Structures are given as structure tokens and as C-alpha cells.
Amino acid sequence: MQLMPRDSGKIYTGQVKSNGTGSGTVSVSLDGRTCAGNFVTAVSGDSFGLLQTFGTRGATTSTLQSFGSSQYKALLSCSDGSGLRCDVIGSESGGGVCVDSRNRVYDMMYSY
């Protein structure tokens, strides 16, 4: 995970860990303070479809595929008592916007 504030070019790094069920944990270090918390799926945009491939001699293979992306919310508490709130769109990777308690805005991108 990377965050960049809109008022500078500094990049902060962190970790996103999914539990595989649409939620997980997030942590990031911002100028000496550590922020950590949870994320959850706010709106699921996933849809499913059956993908069928045809092989030699009429053999077929079918698999269930997931398509689309979801919207997530993350609420992080920081070691100095402040907070960080993030709105994110994606699935296994994506991006969004985070705002801290001081109204500093960060662009965020992640993959896991």
C-alpha cells in the first residue's frame, strides 16, 4: 500500500492484509506515527459468470469466474490519537482517497 499526500510528493508505505471474506487489516506509518485498523466491503460490485473452454475431442472445462470491483471503507487509529479514514475501490488491487484528522488528503493505491 502506498499513500501520497496532495500537498507533497512524499510516499508513505503500509500493508493491507485481506482475510479473503471482504475485510481485513491495514497499517501505515505517517511521519513517526503508526496508523492501523480494519477495512470492510461497503458495496460489492462483484458478479460471477461461467467460463467454458473447449478442448480437443469435444472435452470442455468450466470454471466460475468473478468480475468487477468493490468499494471498501477503512478506519485507522493512529498512535498519537488521530485517525485516518479511507474510501477505496478495487478488488485485489485498487486505489482511493484517505483523509486524516487534520484534514490532510492522501491518494492511496494498494495490491495484495
N, C-alpha and C positions, 0 to 999 in steps of 0.2 A: 504494500500500500504506500502511496506517496501523496503528500499534501503540499500545495504551494499557495501561500497567501497572495491575495490580489494586490497587496501593496509592496511586494518584494519578489525577488527571484529565488529565494532560499527554498530548498526542498527538504521536507521532513519525511522520514520513513517510519513505517509501522507494520503491524501484522494483522491480517484478517484470517480467522480460523473458522471454517464452516463446520457445523455438526452434521451436515447432509440432510437436514429436515427444514431448511429455510431460515435458520437462525445460526448464531454463533457468537464469537467474541472478537473485539477489535482493541488494539492498543497502539499508541503512538507517543513519541517524545517530542515536546514542543518547547524549545528554549529552556531546558532544565526542568520542566515539569512533565510528569508522565500521566497520560490520559488513557483510561481503559474502561470498557463497558461491553454492552451487548448490542447485536443487531438482530432485527426480525424482519420477515417479509410483511410489508404493509399491503401491497397489491400484487397478486400473481398474474403475470402475463403469459405464463406457460401454456402451450397447447400441445397435444400429443397426436401423433399420426403413425400409421403403419407403413413401414418402408419395406417393399418387396423387391427382391432382385432375382433374376432368372439366370440359371447356370446351364451347363451342358446337359443334354439328355432330359430336359424338362424339369430339372431339380430347381426348387425355389427356396429362398431363405427369407424369412420375415423377421423384422425387428421393430420394436416400439421406440420411436424417436421423440424427443422433447424439443420444442422450438420456442423461441420468444425470450423475453426478459421480464424481470420483476422489479418492483420498486421496494426499497428497503429503508428502514429508519435505524439509526444508531444513536445511542445516548451514552456519552462517556463522561465519567467523573475524573477530574484531574487532581494531582497530588497537592496543589495549592488551594483547593476548594472551589475552583472554577469548573466550568463544564464545556463540552463540545457536542454539538448536535449536527447530525449529517443526514442528508437526503440523497439516496443513491439509486441509480438504475443500472441493471445488468443481470448477469447470471453467474457464470464462472469468472467473468471479468466485467468491469464496468467503470462508471465514474459518477461523480456528483458534486455536491457543494456542502461544505461544513461551515458552521458559524460558532465561534466561541462566546463565552460570557461577556467578553469585551467588545462584541460585535465585529470582530475581525473575521473576514470571509476567506475561506480556503477552497480552491478547486482540488478535487480528490480523484484518484484513479487507483484501481486495485485489480488483482487477479489472484486466484487460488486454485 
